[in-house]
Protein backbone atom coordinates (compact mmCIF):
# COMPACT_ATOMS: atom_id res chain seq x y z
CA UNK A 1 0.00 0.00 0.00
CA UNK A 2 1.59 3.27 -1.10
CA UNK A 3 2.35 5.86 1.58
CA UNK A 4 1.96 9.62 1.27
CA UNK A 5 4.67 10.57 3.74
CA UNK A 6 4.26 13.30 6.37
CA UNK A 7 6.35 16.41 5.93
CA UNK A 8 8.43 18.60 8.21
CA UNK A 9 6.63 21.59 9.63
CA UNK A 10 7.88 24.71 11.44
CA UNK A 11 4.81 25.52 13.56
CA UNK A 12 3.30 23.01 15.96
CA UNK A 13 1.20 22.89 19.12
CA UNK A 14 3.04 22.41 22.40
CA UNK A 15 3.52 18.78 23.46
CA UNK A 16 1.59 17.62 26.55
CA UNK A 17 3.11 18.06 29.98
CA UNK A 18 4.30 15.20 32.16
CA UNK A 19 6.13 12.00 31.22
CA UNK A 20 4.55 11.77 27.76
CA UNK A 21 5.72 15.23 26.78
CA UNK A 22 9.15 14.57 28.25
CA UNK A 23 9.55 11.34 26.28
CA UNK A 24 8.91 13.14 22.99
CA UNK A 25 10.70 16.40 23.80
CA UNK A 26 13.17 17.14 21.05
CA UNK A 27 11.60 14.57 18.75
CA UNK A 28 11.39 15.20 15.03
CA UNK A 29 8.52 17.53 14.19
CA UNK A 30 6.04 16.53 11.50
CA UNK A 31 3.23 18.31 9.71
CA UNK A 32 0.57 15.79 8.71
CA UNK A 33 -1.45 15.92 5.50
CA UNK A 34 -4.76 14.09 5.01
CA UNK A 35 -4.03 10.81 3.26
CA UNK A 36 -0.53 10.48 4.72
CA UNK A 37 0.14 6.92 5.93
CA UNK A 38 2.01 6.92 9.24
CA UNK A 39 2.33 3.13 9.51
CA UNK A 40 1.56 0.31 7.13
CA UNK A 41 0.13 -2.94 8.44
CA UNK A 42 2.89 -5.57 8.46
CA UNK A 43 5.79 -3.09 8.56
CA UNK A 44 8.56 -3.53 11.11
CA UNK A 45 8.72 -0.95 13.88
CA UNK A 46 11.40 1.74 13.98
CA UNK A 47 9.59 4.80 15.35
CA UNK A 48 6.81 5.96 17.67
CA UNK A 49 4.58 8.97 17.01
CA UNK A 50 2.77 11.37 19.34
CA UNK A 51 -0.18 13.23 17.78
CA UNK A 52 -0.30 16.87 18.86
CA UNK A 53 -3.25 17.86 16.67
CA UNK A 54 -5.28 16.45 13.79
CA UNK A 55 -6.75 12.96 13.58
CA UNK A 56 -5.80 9.58 12.21
CA UNK A 57 -7.69 6.42 11.26
CA UNK A 58 -6.54 2.95 12.34
CA UNK A 59 -7.47 0.20 9.86
CA UNK A 60 -6.78 -3.42 8.98
CA UNK A 61 -7.01 -4.73 5.41
CA UNK A 62 -7.94 -8.18 4.16
CA UNK A 63 -6.12 -9.85 1.27
CA UNK A 64 -8.80 -8.63 -1.14
CA UNK A 65 -8.34 -5.03 0.06
CA UNK A 66 -11.44 -4.80 2.27
CA UNK A 67 -10.90 -2.22 5.02
CA UNK A 68 -11.98 -2.73 8.62
CA UNK A 69 -11.80 0.48 10.63
CA UNK A 70 -10.54 -0.24 14.14
CA UNK A 71 -10.80 3.26 15.51
CA UNK A 72 -9.69 6.88 15.38
CA UNK A 73 -6.89 8.69 17.17
CA UNK A 74 -6.42 12.36 18.05
CA UNK A 75 -4.29 14.80 20.00
CA UNK A 76 -2.41 13.17 22.86
CA UNK A 77 -2.56 9.66 21.39
CA UNK A 78 0.60 7.63 20.85
CA UNK A 79 0.94 5.53 17.68
CA UNK A 80 3.23 2.59 17.05
CA UNK A 81 3.98 1.88 20.70
CA UNK A 82 2.92 -1.79 20.69
CA UNK A 83 5.20 -2.74 17.81
CA UNK A 84 8.03 -0.80 19.44
CA UNK A 85 7.55 -2.66 22.72
CA UNK A 86 7.49 -6.22 21.32
CA UNK A 87 9.63 -5.63 18.24
CA UNK A 88 6.95 -7.09 16.01
CA UNK A 89 5.16 -5.81 12.92
CA UNK A 90 2.47 -3.16 12.98
CA UNK A 91 -0.93 -4.83 13.24
CA UNK A 92 -2.79 -2.00 11.50
CA UNK A 93 -2.43 0.81 9.00
CA UNK A 94 -2.64 4.35 10.39
CA UNK A 95 -3.75 7.07 7.96
CA UNK A 96 -4.10 10.82 8.57
CA UNK A 97 -7.67 12.01 7.98
CA UNK A 98 -7.35 15.56 9.33
CA UNK A 99 -4.30 17.81 8.99
CA UNK A 100 -2.29 18.27 12.15
CA UNK A 101 1.07 18.13 13.88
CA UNK A 102 3.06 15.32 15.46
CA UNK A 103 6.39 14.40 16.96
CA UNK A 104 8.27 11.21 16.18
CA UNK A 105 11.09 9.48 18.06
CA UNK A 106 13.03 6.27 17.33
CA UNK A 107 11.66 3.11 18.90
CA UNK A 108 14.89 2.72 20.87
CA UNK A 109 14.48 6.12 22.51
CA UNK A 110 10.85 5.33 23.34
CA UNK A 111 11.87 2.07 25.06
CA UNK A 112 14.56 3.89 27.02
CA UNK A 113 11.94 6.42 28.19
CA UNK A 114 9.71 3.56 29.34
CA UNK A 115 12.57 2.13 31.40
CA UNK A 116 13.37 5.47 32.98
CA UNK A 117 9.89 6.93 33.52
CA UNK A 118 7.38 4.78 35.45
CA UNK A 119 4.75 7.46 34.91
CA UNK A 120 5.01 6.99 31.15
CA UNK A 121 4.48 3.23 31.44
CA UNK A 122 1.39 3.78 33.61
CA UNK A 123 -0.08 6.33 31.19
CA UNK A 124 0.38 3.95 28.25
CA UNK A 125 -1.06 1.04 30.23
CA UNK A 126 -4.19 3.05 30.98
CA UNK A 127 -4.53 3.92 27.30
CA UNK A 128 -4.12 0.26 26.27
CA UNK A 129 -6.69 -0.87 28.85
CA UNK A 130 -9.14 1.69 27.44
CA UNK A 131 -8.64 0.33 23.92
CA UNK A 132 -9.09 -3.26 25.12
CA UNK A 133 -12.33 -2.33 26.86
CA UNK A 134 -13.51 -0.62 23.68
CA UNK A 135 -12.63 -3.69 21.58
CA UNK A 136 -14.50 -5.98 23.98
CA UNK A 137 -17.54 -3.73 23.86
CA UNK A 138 -17.54 -3.72 20.06
CA UNK A 139 -17.32 -7.53 19.92
CA UNK A 140 -20.37 -7.70 22.18
CA UNK A 141 -22.21 -5.25 19.91
CA UNK A 142 -21.58 -7.39 16.84
CA UNK A 143 -23.29 -10.31 18.60
CA UNK A 144 -26.22 -8.40 20.10
CA UNK A 145 -27.00 -5.64 17.56
CA UNK A 146 -28.13 -5.52 13.95
CA UNK A 147 -26.63 -3.07 11.45
CA UNK A 148 -29.00 -0.25 12.42
CA UNK A 149 -28.14 -0.70 16.08
CA UNK A 150 -24.40 -0.77 15.41
CA UNK A 151 -24.59 2.34 13.20
CA UNK A 152 -26.65 4.14 15.86
CA UNK A 153 -24.11 3.17 18.52
CA UNK A 154 -21.16 4.46 16.45
CA UNK A 155 -22.96 7.73 15.70
CA UNK A 156 -23.61 8.30 19.40
CA UNK A 157 -19.92 7.67 20.08
CA UNK A 158 -18.87 10.05 17.30
CA UNK A 159 -21.26 12.74 18.53
CA UNK A 160 -19.89 12.45 22.06
CA UNK A 161 -16.23 12.48 21.01
CA UNK A 162 -16.25 14.78 17.98
CA UNK A 163 -19.60 16.56 18.08
CA UNK A 164 -20.12 20.31 18.02
CA UNK A 165 -23.40 22.25 18.21
CA UNK A 166 -24.97 22.96 14.82
CA UNK A 167 -28.45 24.45 14.76
CA UNK A 168 -30.77 22.00 16.53
CA UNK A 169 -28.35 19.09 16.26
CA UNK A 170 -24.80 17.93 16.86
CA UNK A 171 -22.48 17.98 13.86
CA UNK A 172 -19.97 15.14 13.85
CA UNK A 173 -16.74 17.04 13.23
CA UNK A 174 -14.85 14.13 11.72
CA UNK A 175 -14.30 13.43 8.01
CA UNK A 176 -15.78 9.93 7.72
CA UNK A 177 -17.29 8.35 4.61
CA UNK A 178 -20.05 5.74 4.47
CA UNK A 179 -17.41 3.22 3.36
CA UNK A 180 -15.33 3.97 6.47
CA UNK A 181 -18.41 3.83 8.70
CA UNK A 182 -19.25 0.46 7.16
CA UNK A 183 -15.73 -0.76 7.90
CA UNK A 184 -16.13 0.41 11.49
CA UNK A 185 -19.43 -1.40 12.12
CA UNK A 186 -18.39 -4.53 10.23
CA UNK A 187 -20.97 -4.36 7.46
CA UNK A 188 -21.33 -3.45 3.80
CA UNK A 189 -21.61 0.10 2.52
CA UNK A 190 -25.04 -0.72 1.11
CA UNK A 191 -26.32 -1.96 4.48
CA UNK A 192 -24.95 1.12 6.25
CA UNK A 193 -26.59 3.38 3.66
CA UNK A 194 -29.96 1.69 4.35
CA UNK A 195 -29.42 2.01 8.09
CA UNK A 196 -28.67 5.74 7.74
CA UNK A 197 -31.80 6.17 5.61
CA UNK A 198 -33.85 4.46 8.31
CA UNK A 199 -32.39 6.66 11.03
CA UNK A 200 -33.01 9.75 8.90
CA UNK A 201 -36.61 8.67 8.32
CA UNK A 202 -37.01 8.47 12.11
CA UNK A 203 -35.70 12.02 12.43
CA UNK A 204 -32.64 10.96 14.41
CA UNK A 205 -29.84 11.98 12.04
CA UNK A 206 -29.13 13.99 8.92
CA UNK A 207 -26.55 12.81 6.36
CA UNK A 208 -25.67 15.24 3.58
CA UNK A 209 -22.50 15.62 1.53
CA UNK A 210 -20.33 13.55 3.92
CA UNK A 211 -21.60 15.59 6.86
CA UNK A 212 -23.37 13.65 9.61
CA UNK A 213 -25.54 15.53 12.10
CA UNK A 214 -27.21 13.89 15.08
CA UNK A 215 -30.64 15.46 15.56
CA UNK A 216 -31.82 13.37 18.53
CA UNK A 217 -29.00 11.79 20.53
CA UNK A 218 -31.33 10.23 23.11
CA UNK A 219 -33.44 8.67 20.36
CA UNK A 220 -30.25 7.40 18.73
CA UNK A 221 -29.21 5.77 22.03
CA UNK A 222 -32.57 4.02 22.19
CA UNK A 223 -32.10 2.75 18.64
CA UNK A 224 -28.67 1.45 19.61
CA UNK A 225 -30.16 -0.50 22.51
CA UNK A 226 -33.03 -1.91 20.43
CA UNK A 227 -30.89 -2.98 17.46
ABEGO torsion letter per residue (X at the ends): XBBBBBBBBABBBBBBBEAAAAAABGBBBBBBBBGBBABBBGBBBABBBBBABEBBBBBBBBAAGBBBBAEBBBBGBBBGAAAAAAGBBBABBBBBABBBBBBBBBAAAAAAAAAABAAAAAAAAAAAAAAAAAAAAAAAAAAABBAAAAAAAAAAAAAAAABBBBEABBBBBBBBBAAAAAAAAGBBAAAAAAAAAAAAAAGABBBBGGBBBBABAAAAAAAAAAX
